[in-house]
Amino acid sequence: MRDEYGDKSDILDPLDMFPSPYISAMAKIKKPVLFIHGLKDSIPVSEVETLYNAVSGPKEKYIFENSGHCDAMYTSDKEDYENKVLAFLDKYFIK
C-alpha cells in the first residue's frame, strides 16, 4: 500500500517473483547498446534503468521528457533525438 509519499515498499512486485529473462540476456551483450525512453511512456523509467545497468558492454541512455512510446520523432524532442541517435551511430559504427 502506498503511503502519503508514494512509497509502496510494502507491496510485493510480481516482477520480483519472476525475474525477467531480458536482464540476463542484456548482460551477455558486448556490442554498443543505445537506450531511448520517453517520460510519457507507460513503461516506467526504472525498467529502462534495470536493463541499462545489466549491459556490460558500451552503452548510452537518453530519456526524453516530451516523448511517449516510440514517438520521439514526432514530438518536440525530435531534434535532440536525431542528434543523439546520429552521434551514437557515428561513435560506435561509422568509421
C-alpha positions as CSV (number, residue, x, y, z in Angstrom):
1,M,0.0,0.0,0.0
2,R,1.3,3.5,-0.8
3,D,1.8,5.9,2.0
4,E,1.2,9.6,1.6
5,Y,4.6,10.0,-0.1
6,G,4.0,7.3,-2.7
7,D,6.2,4.7,-1.1
8,K,5.0,1.2,-2.0
9,S,7.8,-0.7,-0.3
10,D,5.4,-3.0,1.4
11,I,3.8,-4.1,-1.8
12,L,5.1,-7.3,-3.4
13,D,6.1,-6.7,-7.0
14,P,5.3,-9.7,-9.2
15,L,8.5,-9.0,-11.2
16,D,10.5,-9.7,-8.1
17,M,9.0,-13.2,-8.1
18,F,9.6,-13.9,-11.8
19,P,12.9,-12.3,-12.9
20,S,13.0,-11.1,-16.4
21,P,14.9,-13.2,-18.9
22,Y,15.8,-9.9,-20.6
23,I,18.1,-8.9,-17.8
24,S,20.4,-12.0,-18.2
25,A,20.2,-11.5,-22.0
26,M,21.3,-7.9,-21.7
27,A,24.3,-9.0,-19.6
28,K,25.6,-11.0,-22.5
29,I,25.6,-8.2,-25.0
30,K,29.1,-6.9,-25.8
31,K,28.1,-4.6,-28.7
32,P,27.1,-1.0,-28.1
33,V,23.5,-0.5,-26.9
34,L,21.5,2.7,-27.1
35,F,18.6,3.0,-24.7
36,I,16.0,5.6,-25.6
37,H,13.0,6.2,-23.4
38,G,10.2,8.8,-23.1
39,L,9.0,10.0,-19.8
40,K,5.4,9.9,-21.1
41,D,5.7,6.1,-21.8
42,S,3.6,3.8,-19.8
43,I,6.8,1.7,-19.2
44,P,8.5,3.1,-16.1
45,V,12.0,4.5,-16.3
46,S,13.1,2.1,-13.6
47,E,12.7,-0.8,-16.1
48,V,15.0,1.0,-18.6
49,E,17.5,1.6,-15.7
50,T,17.4,-2.1,-14.9
51,L,18.2,-3.1,-18.4
52,Y,20.8,-0.4,-18.9
53,N,22.6,-1.5,-15.7
54,A,22.6,-5.1,-16.9
55,V,24.6,-4.3,-20.0
56,S,28.3,-5.0,-19.6
57,G,29.4,-3.5,-22.9
58,P,29.4,0.1,-24.2
59,K,26.0,1.7,-23.6
60,E,24.3,5.1,-23.7
61,K,20.9,6.1,-22.4
62,Y,18.7,9.1,-23.2
63,I,15.4,9.9,-21.5
64,F,13.2,12.3,-23.5
65,E,10.9,14.5,-21.5
66,N,8.2,15.1,-24.1
67,S,8.0,11.6,-25.7
68,G,6.0,8.5,-25.1
69,H,6.5,5.1,-26.5
70,C,8.3,5.2,-29.9
71,D,7.3,8.7,-30.7
72,A,10.3,10.9,-30.1
73,M,10.5,11.6,-33.8
74,Y,7.0,13.3,-33.6
75,T,7.4,15.4,-30.5
76,S,9.4,18.5,-29.5
77,D,12.2,16.1,-28.7
78,K,12.7,15.3,-32.4
79,E,15.9,17.3,-32.9
80,D,17.6,16.1,-29.7
81,Y,16.5,12.6,-30.5
82,E,18.0,12.7,-34.0
83,N,21.3,14.2,-32.7
84,K,21.6,11.6,-30.0
85,V,21.0,8.7,-32.4
86,L,23.3,10.0,-35.1
87,A,26.1,10.7,-32.5
88,F,25.7,7.2,-31.2
89,L,25.9,5.6,-34.6
90,D,28.9,7.8,-35.5
91,K,30.7,7.0,-32.3
92,Y,30.3,3.2,-32.5
93,F,29.5,2.1,-36.0
94,I,30.6,4.7,-38.6
95,K,34.3,4.6,-39.1
